[in-house]
Amino acid sequence: MVEIQCPHCDEDIELEDDVFGLFDCPHCDEEFIWEDDEDVSNEHTTNPSVISGVKIGIGIVGIVLLLSMIFFVWFLLYIRASLDGGFG
């Protein structure tokens, strides 16, 4: 048996081990859900290597975009200088 508190009235409720789902509180007759702790804790976890890979990919894309912008500005300045008659 596991003892929990009703999320509505905070009264103690005893439930059978390994029983999960929708229940009615015997004290206030409100419905509540009791879930397996392992299922809840694993529900929103993400593999750390996937997160690292995404961060690396975003970093690489950012660097490429920055270098592209620098090259583009340099190219525009070069074109402008050559149209104005030289660099000197």
C-alpha positions as CSV (number, residue, x, y, z in Angstrom):
1,M,0.0,0.0,0.0
2,V,1.0,3.6,-0.7
3,E,-0.3,6.5,1.2
4,I,-0.8,9.8,-0.8
5,Q,-2.7,13.0,-0.2
6,C,-5.7,14.1,-2.2
7,P,-4.7,17.0,-4.4
8,H,-8.1,18.6,-3.6
9,C,-8.7,18.2,0.1
10,D,-5.2,17.1,1.3
11,E,-6.7,14.1,3.2
12,D,-4.6,10.9,3.3
13,I,-5.6,8.1,0.9
14,E,-4.2,4.6,0.7
15,L,-3.8,3.0,-2.7
16,E,-2.6,-0.4,-3.7
17,D,1.0,-0.7,-4.9
18,D,1.5,-0.5,-8.7
19,V,-2.0,0.8,-9.3
20,F,-2.2,4.0,-11.4
21,G,-4.8,5.9,-13.1
22,L,-8.0,8.0,-12.3
23,F,-9.4,7.7,-8.8
24,D,-12.2,9.2,-6.7
25,C,-11.2,10.6,-3.3
26,P,-13.2,8.8,-0.6
27,H,-13.2,12.0,1.5
28,C,-14.3,14.8,-1.0
29,D,-15.4,12.6,-4.0
30,E,-13.2,14.6,-6.4
31,E,-11.3,12.9,-9.2
32,F,-7.5,12.8,-9.3
33,I,-4.8,11.0,-11.3
34,W,-2.1,8.9,-9.7
35,E,0.8,8.2,-12.0
36,D,3.9,6.1,-11.8
37,D,6.8,8.2,-10.6
38,E,9.2,6.6,-13.1
39,D,6.8,7.4,-16.0
40,V,6.5,11.0,-15.0
41,S,10.2,11.6,-14.4
42,N,11.2,10.0,-17.7
43,E,8.4,11.8,-19.7
44,H,10.3,15.1,-20.1
45,T,13.9,14.1,-20.0
46,T,16.1,14.5,-23.1
47,N,19.3,12.7,-24.0
48,P,22.2,15.1,-23.1
49,S,24.2,14.1,-26.2
50,V,21.3,15.2,-28.4
51,I,21.2,18.6,-26.6
52,S,25.0,19.0,-27.0
53,G,24.7,18.1,-30.7
54,V,22.0,20.7,-31.3
55,K,24.0,23.4,-29.5
56,I,27.1,22.6,-31.6
57,G,25.0,22.7,-34.8
58,I,23.5,26.1,-33.8
59,G,27.0,27.4,-33.0
60,I,28.4,26.3,-36.4
61,V,25.5,27.8,-38.3
62,G,26.0,31.1,-36.3
63,I,29.7,31.2,-37.2
64,V,29.1,30.5,-40.8
65,L,26.5,33.3,-41.0
66,L,28.8,35.7,-39.2
67,L,31.7,34.9,-41.6
68,S,29.3,35.2,-44.6
69,M,28.2,38.7,-43.5
70,I,31.9,39.8,-43.0
71,F,32.8,38.5,-46.4
72,F,29.8,40.2,-48.0
73,V,30.6,43.6,-46.4
74,W,34.3,43.2,-47.4
75,F,33.2,42.3,-51.0
76,L,30.8,45.4,-51.2
77,L,33.6,47.7,-50.0
78,Y,36.0,46.2,-52.5
79,I,33.5,46.7,-55.4
80,R,32.8,50.3,-54.3
81,A,36.5,51.1,-54.0
82,S,37.2,49.6,-57.5
83,L,34.3,51.6,-59.0
84,D,35.6,54.8,-57.4
85,G,38.9,54.5,-59.1
86,G,41.1,52.5,-56.8
87,F,42.1,51.8,-53.3
88,G,44.5,54.6,-52.6
